[in-house]
């Protein structure tokens, strides 16, 4: 069975959807960071998760599909939810407690970890060149967090743990039953945010605050940003060739860094620039090698 040929116009449209998705994901991160400054993070996550879950539940029902099937509680889905909770919680902590630009850069190492774990878990073939690229990209993460130096902050590990959680989620998604639709994955992904927020709220013990109009607007904008970004991402992956649109995932780094500098007055240190260069170049090389192998 041969794959359906994809036209250049379809690849262009898919690329535009991917760039749009990464831009809106970066906006979502900035809104979450802003919301975390005016209310407890647990409250942010619970409201954000409930809003996104409501949207995806509505989309699922409008299509006449059930909100629950036995496959939802299958072992791959349980593993996926566990990684989703870990990734969401620690990444939200990272973008609220550390510079948005640094957290965004570290997140870009997710594909490198996914490729490495796919070789170890699923037995996929990864040649020495791609292994070398993975190692170089992970060195880029180490350059950014600078363990052992005077400027090292343990808070930078939050983004690393969040990145590992997202990598595990992506791997578990590959093993998830094909009968589960994209909208249903989105529903349970956002419900995982609710669980993560509830656990953090219980742990922190911070009382919820009553939101004014601006607070509700920030949260609402974050929810719709997350939904639109997720939808754009799915559209990109289903319109163009994966090898053509995947490299443009790294535009999220540009958007995230720009928003961090413009909105939050963050500065870019030489180590962040060097580390981001190592991560992006490694990721693009792996994408290129995979395309050559295909």
C-alpha positions as CSV (number, residue, x, y, z in Angstrom):
1,X,0.0,0.0,0.0
2,X,1.6,3.3,-1.1
3,X,1.0,6.6,0.7
4,X,-1.0,9.3,-0.9
5,X,1.1,11.9,-2.6
6,X,1.0,15.3,-1.1
7,X,1.1,18.4,-3.3
8,X,3.4,21.4,-2.7
9,X,0.3,23.5,-1.9
10,X,-0.8,21.0,0.8
11,X,2.6,21.1,2.3
12,X,2.5,24.9,2.3
13,X,-0.9,25.0,4.0
14,X,0.3,22.4,6.5
15,X,3.4,24.5,7.2
16,X,1.3,27.6,7.8
17,X,-1.0,25.7,10.2
18,X,2.1,24.4,12.1
19,X,3.5,27.9,12.4
20,X,0.1,29.2,13.6
21,X,-0.1,26.4,16.1
22,X,3.3,27.2,17.5
23,X,2.6,30.9,17.7
24,X,-0.7,30.3,19.6
25,X,0.9,27.8,21.9
26,X,3.5,30.5,22.8
27,X,0.6,32.9,23.5
28,X,-1.1,30.3,25.7
29,X,2.2,30.0,27.7
30,X,2.4,33.8,28.1
31,X,-1.3,33.9,29.3
32,X,-0.7,31.1,31.8
33,X,2.3,33.0,33.1
34,X,0.3,36.2,33.4
35,X,-2.6,34.3,35.1
36,X,-0.1,32.7,37.6
37,X,0.8,36.3,38.7
38,X,-2.7,37.1,39.8
39,X,-4.0,33.8,41.2
40,X,-2.7,30.5,42.6
41,X,-1.3,28.2,40.0
42,X,-3.6,25.3,41.1
43,X,-6.6,27.5,40.4
44,X,-5.2,28.5,37.0
45,X,-4.7,24.9,36.1
46,X,-8.1,23.7,37.3
47,X,-10.0,26.5,35.4
48,X,-7.8,26.1,32.3
49,X,-8.3,22.4,32.3
50,X,-12.1,22.6,32.8
51,X,-12.5,25.2,30.0
52,X,-10.5,23.1,27.5
53,X,-12.3,19.9,28.5
54,X,-15.7,21.5,28.0
55,X,-14.7,22.6,24.5
56,X,-13.5,19.2,23.5
57,X,-16.4,17.4,25.1
58,X,-18.8,19.6,23.2
59,X,-17.0,18.9,19.9
60,X,-17.1,15.2,20.6
61,X,-20.9,15.2,21.4
62,X,-21.6,17.4,18.3
63,X,-20.0,14.6,16.2
64,X,-22.3,12.1,17.8
65,X,-19.4,10.2,19.5
66,X,-19.4,9.0,23.1
67,X,-17.4,10.7,25.8
68,X,-16.2,7.4,27.2
69,X,-15.3,4.0,25.7
70,X,-13.5,1.1,27.3
71,X,-10.3,2.0,25.4
72,X,-10.1,5.2,27.4
73,X,-9.0,3.2,30.5
74,X,-6.6,1.0,28.5
75,X,-3.1,0.6,29.8
76,X,-1.5,3.0,27.2
77,X,-4.1,5.7,28.0
78,X,-3.5,5.3,31.8
79,X,0.2,5.8,31.2
80,X,-0.5,8.7,28.9
81,X,-2.6,10.4,31.5
82,X,0.1,9.9,34.1
83,X,2.7,11.5,31.8
84,X,0.3,14.3,30.9
85,X,-0.3,15.2,34.5
86,X,3.5,15.3,35.1
87,X,4.3,17.3,32.0
88,X,1.5,19.8,32.5
89,X,2.2,20.4,36.2
90,X,5.9,20.9,36.0
91,X,5.8,22.9,32.7
92,X,3.2,25.2,34.2
93,X,5.4,25.6,37.3
94,X,8.3,26.4,35.0
95,X,6.6,29.1,33.0
96,X,5.3,30.8,36.1
97,X,8.4,30.6,38.3
98,X,11.2,30.8,35.7
99,X,11.7,32.9,32.5
100,X,9.3,32.0,29.7
101,X,12.1,32.1,27.2
102,X,14.3,29.5,29.0
103,X,11.3,27.2,29.7
104,X,10.3,27.4,26.0
105,X,13.8,26.5,24.8
106,X,14.1,23.5,27.1
107,X,10.7,22.2,25.9
108,X,12.2,22.0,22.4
109,X,14.2,19.0,23.5
110,X,11.0,16.9,23.7
111,X,11.4,15.5,20.1
112,X,15.0,14.4,20.9
113,X,13.8,12.5,24.0
114,X,10.9,11.0,22.0
115,X,13.3,9.7,19.3
116,X,15.7,8.2,21.9
117,X,12.9,6.5,23.8
118,X,11.2,5.2,20.6
119,X,14.5,3.4,19.9
120,X,14.6,2.0,23.5
121,X,10.9,1.2,24.0
122,X,9.6,0.5,20.5
123,X,12.8,-0.9,19.0
124,X,12.9,1.7,16.2
125,X,16.2,2.0,14.3
126,X,18.2,5.0,15.2
127,X,21.7,5.2,13.6
128,X,24.8,6.6,15.3
129,X,24.4,9.9,13.6
130,X,21.0,10.5,15.1
131,X,22.2,9.3,18.5
132,X,25.0,11.8,18.3
133,X,22.5,14.5,17.5
134,X,20.4,13.5,20.5
135,X,23.4,13.7,22.8
136,X,24.3,17.2,21.4
137,X,20.8,18.4,21.9
138,X,20.7,17.2,25.5
139,X,24.1,18.9,26.0
140,X,22.2,22.0,24.9
141,X,19.8,21.6,27.8
142,X,22.7,21.2,30.2
143,X,24.3,24.4,28.8
144,X,21.0,26.2,29.6
145,X,20.5,25.0,33.1
146,X,24.3,25.1,34.0
147,X,24.4,22.6,36.8
148,X,27.2,23.1,39.2
149,X,27.7,26.8,38.4
150,X,26.9,29.8,40.7
151,X,24.0,30.8,38.4
152,X,22.4,27.3,38.6
153,X,18.8,27.4,39.9
154,X,17.0,24.2,40.9
155,X,13.8,25.8,39.5
156,X,15.2,25.3,36.0
157,X,14.8,21.5,36.5
158,X,11.0,22.1,36.5
159,X,11.1,22.7,32.7
160,X,13.3,19.6,32.3
161,X,10.8,17.4,34.2
162,X,7.9,18.9,32.3
163,X,9.7,18.2,29.0
164,X,10.2,14.6,30.0
165,X,6.6,14.3,30.9
166,X,5.5,15.6,27.5
167,X,7.9,13.2,25.8
168,X,6.4,10.3,27.7
169,X,2.9,11.5,26.8
170,X,3.8,11.6,23.1
171,X,5.2,8.1,23.2
172,X,2.2,6.8,25.0
173,X,0.0,8.5,22.4
174,X,1.6,6.3,19.7
175,X,0.6,3.2,21.7
176,X,-3.0,4.5,22.4
177,X,-5.9,2.6,20.7
178,X,-6.6,4.0,17.2
179,X,-10.3,4.1,18.1
180,X,-9.8,7.1,20.3
181,X,-10.4,10.3,18.3
182,X,-8.2,13.4,18.4
183,X,-11.0,15.3,20.2
184,X,-11.3,12.6,22.8
185,X,-7.5,12.7,23.4
186,X,-7.9,16.5,23.8
187,X,-10.7,16.0,26.3
188,X,-8.8,13.7,28.5
189,X,-5.6,15.7,28.1
190,X,-7.4,18.8,29.5
191,X,-9.0,16.7,32.3
192,X,-5.4,15.7,33.2
193,X,-4.7,19.4,33.7
194,X,-7.6,19.5,36.2
195,X,-6.2,16.6,38.1
196,X,-2.7,18.1,38.1
197,X,-4.1,21.5,39.3
198,X,-6.1,19.8,42.1
199,X,-3.1,17.9,43.3
200,X,-1.0,21.0,43.4
201,X,-3.7,23.1,45.1
202,X,-4.0,20.5,47.8
203,X,-0.2,20.4,48.2
204,X,0.3,24.1,48.3
205,X,-2.7,24.9,50.4
206,X,-3.2,28.3,48.8
207,X,-6.8,29.5,49.0
208,X,-8.5,30.3,45.7
209,X,-9.1,34.0,44.9
210,X,-12.2,35.6,43.4
211,X,-11.4,36.7,39.9
212,X,-12.3,40.1,38.5
213,X,-13.2,40.7,34.9
214,X,-9.6,40.9,33.7
215,X,-8.7,37.6,35.4
216,X,-11.5,35.8,33.7
217,X,-10.5,37.3,30.4
218,X,-6.9,36.1,30.8
219,X,-8.1,32.6,31.7
220,X,-10.6,32.5,28.9
221,X,-8.0,33.6,26.4
222,X,-5.6,30.9,27.6
223,X,-8.3,28.2,27.2
224,X,-9.2,29.3,23.6
225,X,-5.5,29.7,22.7
226,X,-4.9,26.1,23.9
227,X,-7.8,24.7,21.9
228,X,-7.0,26.6,18.7
229,X,-3.3,25.7,19.0
230,X,-4.2,22.0,19.4
231,X,-6.6,22.2,16.5
232,X,-4.1,23.9,14.2
233,X,-1.5,21.3,15.2
234,X,-3.8,18.4,14.2
235,X,-4.7,20.2,11.0
236,X,-1.0,20.7,10.1
237,X,-0.2,17.0,10.7
238,X,-3.2,15.9,8.6
239,X,-2.7,18.3,5.7
240,X,1.0,18.2,4.8
241,X,3.7,15.6,5.0
242,X,5.0,15.0,8.5
243,X,8.6,15.4,7.3
244,X,7.7,18.7,5.7
245,X,5.7,20.3,8.5
246,X,7.5,18.9,11.6
247,X,10.7,21.2,11.4
248,X,8.4,24.2,11.8
249,X,7.6,23.1,15.4
250,X,10.8,24.9,16.3
251,X,9.2,28.2,15.5
252,X,7.6,28.0,18.9
253,X,11.0,28.8,20.3
254,X,11.1,32.1,18.3
255,X,7.6,33.0,19.5
256,X,8.2,32.1,23.1
257,X,11.5,33.9,23.3
258,X,10.0,37.0,21.7
259,X,7.1,37.1,24.1
260,X,9.4,36.6,27.0
261,X,11.5,39.5,26.0
262,X,8.7,41.8,24.9
263,X,6.0,41.1,27.6
264,X,8.1,40.1,30.6
265,X,11.4,42.0,30.1
266,X,13.5,38.8,30.0
267,X,17.1,38.9,28.7
268,X,18.8,36.3,26.6
269,X,22.1,35.1,28.0
270,X,24.8,33.7,25.8
271,X,24.2,30.2,27.4
272,X,20.5,30.3,26.4
273,X,21.4,31.3,22.8
274,X,24.1,28.6,22.6
275,X,21.9,25.9,24.2
276,X,18.9,26.7,22.0
277,X,21.1,26.6,18.9
278,X,22.4,23.1,19.9
279,X,18.8,21.8,20.6
280,X,17.3,23.2,17.4
281,X,20.1,22.1,15.1
282,X,20.0,18.6,16.6
283,X,16.3,18.4,16.2
284,X,16.4,19.6,12.6
285,X,19.2,17.1,11.8
286,X,17.1,14.3,13.2
287,X,14.1,15.3,11.1
288,X,16.3,15.5,8.0
289,X,17.9,12.1,8.6
290,X,14.4,10.5,9.1
291,X,13.3,12.0,5.8
292,X,16.4,10.6,4.1
293,X,15.8,7.2,5.6
294,X,12.2,7.3,4.4
